[in-house]
Amino acid sequence: MNRILVIGGTGNVGRQVVSQLEATRAPFRVMARNPDAAGLPAQIEVVRGDLTVPETLDRCLQGIDTVFLVWVAPPAAFAGALEHIAKHARRIVFLTAPLKTPHPFFQQPNPSRDVTLRIERQIETSGVEWTFLRAGMFAGNARHFWGPQIRAGDVVRWPYLDAPTAPTDERDLAAVAVRTLCEDGHAGAEYVLTGPQSLTQAAQVHTIGRAIGQSLRVEEMSPDEAQSELLPVLGSPTVVNMLLDAWAAGLGQPAFVTSTVAELTGRPARTFFEWATDHAAEFRV
């Protein structure tokens, strides 16, 4: 029987993976640095482990065949963690980005891209089977990007409002992850996962307005203004610059859209309006 370890099970996608794995009754456990603070249902087995302390992974990996991996630890810790994973598991399903997709939005050089490429190469040469889930922009970014402004009023100021993306519902990412974790036949696959529609950022804001029954207005923020004003929202200058470069590169053409979610799950990918409707309460006061 295929036994699964979820690393990153307390994040936006990881929680959905845990929920959907539980529904399949597949045997799995979750690794967390602090199980008591994981906030997962009591019936879920949560084992203490720390990616930066590789020897703590061994207990988490006992009897495990397949690992779902979201990497959020420092890059320098990856080699040690991978060594311990490879001693126990035969497969890794890694949530990564569309780094090889020939669309300008995904081809802008940045430090995060370089780190992720190095991680991918280490997985490819580790001796374990691997599957890469190359996820585009998450629909859930909207709650962090625009949620505070929408809850505060009816105007959203943002840079590159005409830049299109194809927001992907985290539930759809998780559905693909569960398929690849529970089924054979995905070794060496690189699945590029997007939402079903190319929507400008302005259109996404207006879609949220429709979902919550509120008329929202948008105002263009200059890239120079964004350098400082988006820092509290996005957390670091590196992330701000990465997104500004990607949005600028994406202007004037549709976002890259795939049908991979539908092909692998047998159901259409959720639209951004569906996501916004299901999360409407997060945008209301």
C-alpha positions in Angstrom: 0.0 0.0 0.0 1.3 3.5 -0.9 1.9 5.5 2.3 2.2 9.2 1.9 4.0 12.0 3.9 2.8 15.5 3.4 5.6 18.1 4.0 4.0 21.6 3.9 0.6 20.4 5.0 -0.2 23.6 6.9 0.1 25.9 3.9 -2.7 27.0 1.5 -2.2 24.1 -0.9 -1.0 21.6 1.7 -4.1 21.9 3.8 -6.2 21.2 0.7 -4.0 18.2 0.0 -4.5 16.9 3.5 -8.3 17.4 3.3 -8.6 15.6 0.0 -6.2 12.8 1.0 -8.4 12.2 4.0 -11.4 11.9 1.8 -9.7 9.2 -0.3 -8.9 7.2 2.9 -5.3 6.9 1.6 -2.8 6.2 4.4 -0.8 9.4 5.1 0.8 11.5 7.8 1.8 15.2 8.0 5.1 16.6 9.1 5.2 19.8 11.1 7.7 21.7 13.1 5.1 22.2 15.8 2.3 19.6 15.6 0.4 21.3 18.4 0.1 24.5 16.3 -0.6 22.8 13.0 -4.3 23.4 13.3 -5.2 20.1 11.6 -8.2 17.9 12.6 -7.4 15.6 15.5 -7.7 12.4 13.5 -4.8 13.4 11.3 -1.5 12.0 12.2 1.0 14.9 12.6 4.6 14.1 13.3 7.3 16.5 14.5 10.0 17.2 12.0 12.2 20.1 10.9 13.5 20.5 7.4 16.6 22.3 8.7 17.4 19.4 11.0 17.5 16.5 8.6 17.8 13.7 11.2 14.3 14.7 12.5 12.9 13.6 9.1 13.7 9.9 9.7 10.8 9.3 12.2 8.4 11.1 9.9 9.5 9.0 6.9 9.2 5.6 8.6 7.2 3.3 6.3 6.6 6.1 3.7 6.6 5.5 0.0 5.7 8.9 -1.5 6.4 12.4 -0.3 4.4 15.6 -1.2 6.9 18.4 -0.8 6.4 22.1 -0.6 9.8 23.7 0.2 9.7 26.8 2.4 12.9 26.3 4.4 16.3 28.0 3.7 17.8 26.6 0.4 21.0 25.5 2.1 19.0 22.9 4.1 17.7 21.2 1.0 20.5 18.7 0.2 20.4 17.3 3.7 16.7 16.9 3.8 16.6 15.3 0.4 19.3 12.8 1.4 17.0 11.6 4.2 13.9 11.6 2.1 15.7 9.5 -0.6 16.7 6.9 2.0 13.0 6.1 2.8 10.7 7.1 -0.1 10.6 6.0 -3.7 8.7 9.0 -5.0 8.6 12.8 -4.6 5.7 15.0 -5.8 7.2 18.5 -5.7 5.1 21.7 -5.9 7.1 24.1 -8.0 6.7 26.8 -10.6 6.3 26.9 -14.5 10.0 27.7 -14.9 10.3 26.1 -18.4 7.1 27.6 -19.8 7.9 29.8 -22.8 5.8 32.8 -21.7 7.4 36.1 -20.6 5.6 36.1 -17.3 7.5 33.0 -16.2 10.8 33.8 -17.7 12.0 36.8 -15.7 15.3 36.2 -13.9 15.2 36.4 -10.1 16.9 34.7 -7.1 13.9 32.6 -6.3 13.9 31.1 -9.8 17.6 30.2 -9.5 17.1 28.5 -6.1 14.1 26.5 -7.4 16.0 25.3 -10.5 18.8 24.1 -8.2 16.3 22.2 -6.1 14.7 20.6 -9.1 18.1 19.4 -10.4 18.9 17.8 -7.0 15.6 16.0 -7.0 16.1 14.8 -10.6 19.5 13.3 -9.7 18.5 11.9 -6.3 17.6 8.4 -7.5 13.9 8.7 -6.5 11.0 8.9 -8.9 9.7 12.5 -9.2 6.7 14.5 -10.4 6.8 18.3 -10.7 3.6 20.2 -10.3 4.3 23.6 -11.9 1.7 25.9 -10.5 1.0 29.3 -11.9 -0.4 32.2 -9.9 -2.6 31.1 -6.9 -6.1 32.5 -6.7 -5.5 32.8 -3.0 -3.0 35.6 -3.6 -6.0 37.9 -4.0 -6.8 37.7 -0.3 -3.3 39.1 0.5 -3.0 41.4 -2.5 -6.4 43.2 -2.4 -8.2 41.9 0.7 -7.1 44.7 3.1 -8.1 47.5 0.6 -11.4 45.9 -0.3 -12.3 45.5 3.4 -11.3 49.2 4.0 -13.3 50.7 1.1 -14.2 50.5 -2.6 -10.9 51.4 -4.2 -8.0 49.1 -5.0 -4.7 50.7 -6.0 -2.3 48.3 -7.7 0.5 48.3 -10.3 0.1 46.8 -13.8 -3.7 46.4 -13.6 -3.7 45.4 -17.3 -1.3 42.5 -16.7 -3.2 39.2 -17.2 -2.7 36.0 -15.1 -4.7 32.8 -14.9 -5.4 32.3 -11.2 -5.5 28.7 -10.0 -7.7 27.5 -7.3 -5.7 25.8 -4.6 -8.3 23.1 -4.4 -7.6 22.2 -8.0 -3.8 22.1 -7.3 -4.5 19.8 -4.4 -6.8 17.5 -6.6 -3.9 17.1 -9.1 -1.5 16.5 -6.3 -3.7 13.8 -4.8 -4.0 12.0 -8.1 -0.2 12.0 -8.6 0.4 10.9 -5.0 -2.1 8.0 -5.1 -1.6 6.7 -8.6 1.3 5.3 -10.6 2.2 6.5 -14.0 3.3 10.0 -13.2 7.0 9.5 -12.8 9.0 12.1 -14.7 5.9 14.2 -15.5 6.0 18.0 -15.3 2.4 19.3 -15.1 1.9 23.0 -15.7 -1.3 23.9 -13.8 -3.2 27.1 -14.3 -6.8 28.4 -13.9 -9.1 28.2 -17.0 -9.1 31.9 -17.8 -6.7 34.7 -18.7 -7.9 37.7 -16.6 -6.2 41.1 -16.1 -5.6 42.1 -12.5 -8.3 44.8 -12.9 -10.7 42.1 -14.1 -9.9 40.0 -11.1 -10.6 42.8 -8.7 -14.0 43.5 -10.4 -14.7 39.7 -10.2 -14.3 39.9 -6.5 -16.6 42.8 -6.4 -19.3 40.8 -8.3 -18.8 37.9 -5.8 -19.3 40.1 -2.8 -22.0 42.4 -4.3 -19.8 45.5 -4.1 -18.8 47.9 -6.9 -15.1 48.2 -6.8 -12.9 50.8 -8.5 -9.2 50.4 -9.5 -6.5 52.9 -9.6 -3.1 52.4 -11.3 -0.1 52.5 -9.0 3.2 53.3 -10.7 6.1 50.8 -10.4 8.0 53.3 -8.3 5.2 53.7 -5.9 4.8 49.9 -5.7 8.4 49.5 -4.6 7.5 50.9 -1.2 3.8 50.5 -0.9 3.7 46.8 -1.7 6.5 45.9 0.7 4.2 45.4 3.7 1.9 43.3 1.5 4.4 41.1 -0.2 7.0 40.9 2.6 10.3 41.5 0.9 11.9 43.7 -1.9 12.9 40.5 -3.7 9.3 39.4 -4.0 8.1 42.9 -5.0 10.6 43.1 -7.8 10.0 39.6 -9.0 6.3 40.3 -9.4 6.7 43.7 -10.9 9.0 42.3 -13.5 6.7 39.4 -14.3 3.6 41.6 -14.6 5.4 44.1 -16.8 6.6 41.2 -19.0 3.1 39.8 -19.3 1.5 43.0 -20.7 0.0 42.9 -24.1 -0.7 39.2 -24.4 -3.0 36.6 -22.7 -1.8 34.7 -19.7 -0.6 31.2 -20.3 -3.5 28.8 -19.8 -3.5 25.0 -19.7 -6.2 22.3 -19.5 -4.1 20.0 -17.3 -6.4 20.2 -14.3 -9.3 19.0 -16.3 -7.3 16.3 -18.0 -5.9 14.9 -14.8 -9.0 15.2 -12.5 -11.8 14.7 -15.0 -13.5 18.0 -14.0 -13.0 21.6 -15.2 -10.7 23.8 -13.3 -12.6 26.3 -11.1 -13.0 29.8 -12.4 -11.8 32.8 -10.5 -15.4 33.8 -9.9 -16.1 30.4 -8.3 -13.0 31.0 -6.0 -14.1 34.5 -5.2 -17.7 33.4 -4.4 -16.5 30.6 -2.1 -14.1 33.1 -0.3 -16.4 36.1 -0.3 -16.4 36.4 3.5 -12.7 37.1 3.5 -13.3 40.3 1.5 -16.1 41.6 3.7 -15.7 43.7 6.8 
